[in-house]
C-alpha cells in the first residue's frame, strides 16, 4: 500500500523539491511553467494587487511557490494531507497566514493550466478546492484562451462554471467592483 504523506513529511522534503500533496499523495510540479504561463500570472497578480492597494482591501496576494495547507475540521496542521502551491492565492483572513504560507482555504485561487497535466487543475484541484470551500476558483487556460470561473453557492458546492475567453471582461466575485479585462493580457502573450 502506498505511503500517505502529511504536512509534517512535506516539511522534511528538500527545499528545492517542487511538489504538492493531494490526499496524501505526492504530485510533481516540474518542469518549470512556460513563458505564457508566467506572463499571465504576472499580469493577473499586478492587476489584482493594484486593486487591493488602491481600494485598501485587507487581503494579500501571493504567487507560487507559496504553500497553502488545507486542514480538515479539528485536524492538526502537521497532519494535513493537502499542501498545494496555487499559481495565485488571495487571502483576506490574515490569521491564516504563517511564515511558510497559508493554513486554511484562501478566498480565491487562480491556476494557469500547464500543458503537461491539465487534469490536475480541471479535476483534482477543482474537487480539492470545492471540498475545502475556496470561495472562488479560476482556471485560466493559455492554450485555448479560456477562463473557467467556479464560485461557491451558499458556502456549499461550486455552481457550474462560468466560461469566458481572453476577449472577455470577468468580474471577480469576492470583490464588489473588480473586473479583469483579458484582452490586454491576450495582447502581451
N, C-alpha and C positions, 0 to 999 in steps of 0.2 A: 504494500500500500504506500503511495507517495506521501512524503512528509508534508504536513501543513505548517506553513510558516506564519509567524506573528510579527508584530511591530518590533518586539524585543529582538527577534532574529534579524530583522531588517537592519536594525541599528548596528549590527555586527558585520554587515556586508562591507566590502571595500568601498572607500569613499567615491571612487570613480565608477562604481557599478551603476549602470543606468537601467534600473528595473522597477517594476511595480508589483505589488501584491494584490491579487483579487481572489477573495475567498480562500486565502492562504496559499495560493499557487503563484509562482514567480513568472512574470512576463517580461521578456527582454525588450528594451526600448530602442535598441540600435537597429540600423545605422542612424547617423545624425539626420535631422529633418532637412528637407530640400530648401533651397533658397526661397521659393514661392511661399512655402510654409512659414518660414521665419519672417518674411516681409509682411504677411497677413497678421501674424502675431504682433509685430512691432506697430503696425498701423492701428489695429484694434486697441492695443494697450494704450497707445498715445491718445487716441480719441476718448477712451473711457477715463483715463487718468486726468486729462484736461477737464472733462466734465465734472469729475469728483472734486477737483480743486476749485474750479470756478463756482460750483454750487455748494461748497463747504459741506459735502456729504461725509458722514462718519465712516465711510467704507475705505478699504485699501485694496489695491490690485497687485497681483503677483503673477509672474510667468515662470514656467518650468526652467530649471529644476526647482521645485518648491513642493515639499511633502504635504499632502493632505491625508490625514489619518482619519478614517471613517470608523467610528466606535459605535458598537451596539449599546442599547439601553442597559445601564448598570455595569458595563464592561470596563475593566481597567485598560487604559490606552495601550499599555505594553502587550496586552493580549489581543489587540485588534488584528484582524486578518486581512484588512484592506488598507493599503497605502498606495496612493496614486500621485502622479505628477501631472496635473492638467496643464494644458498649454497656457490657459489664463484662468485665474481664480479671483473672484471678488468676494471679500469677506467684510461684512458690516458689523458683526459682533466681535469686538476686539478681545473679548475673553477667550475666544477660540485660538488666538494667535500665540505661538510659542517661539522660542529662539530657532527651532528647527522648521517651523511651518505652521500648519493649521490642524487643530484637533477638533473634528466635527465638520459638518457639511457647510461649505461656502454657500452664499446666497445664489451665486451664479458661477457656472463653469462654461468655458468655451474650449472645445477641442477642434484643432485643424487636422483634418484627416490625412493620415500617412498612406502613401500608395502601397506600402509594404504590408499593412494589416488593417484595412478599413473596417472589418467586422469588430475589431477591438473597440472602436468608437461608436459604431452603429448598433451594436448588440450588447457586448459585455459591459461597457461603461454606461450605456443607456440604462440597463437594468440596475446596475450598481447605484447610479445617481438617483434613480427613481426610488430604490429601496431606502436610501439614506436621506431622502427628501431635500435634494438640492432644488431650490425653487425654480431655477431656470437653467436649461442646458441647451447650448447651441453646438451644432455640428457643422463646421464650415468645410466644404469640400473644394479645394482649389482646382481640381481636375475638371469637374463638371460645373463648377461655379454655382453651387447651390448652398443654401443655408437651411438646415432643419432646426426649428425652434420648438423646444419642449418646455411646457410650463405646468407646474403642479396645479391641480384643481382641488381647492379646499384642503390643501396640505395632505392629500390622499395619494393620488397617482397622476402621472402625466396625462394631459389631454393628447389627442392625436396631434402630430407635428404640424406646425405652420411651415410651409415650404416657400422659400424665396430664392431669387437668383442674384447674381452680382450686379444686376441692373436695378435692384430694388432698394428701398429705404426700409429698415427694420427697426421697430420700436423695442427698446429694452424694457421688459415688463416689470423688473424690480424697481425701476425709477419712473416717476411720473412724466418726465419730459426729455428723455434721451432717445434720439432716433439716429441710427447709424446708416449713412448713405454708402452703399457698397460700390457705387460707380467710380468714385475717386480711388478706391482701393484697387479696383479692377484695372484702372489706368496705370498704376505703378508696377503691376506684375510683369 
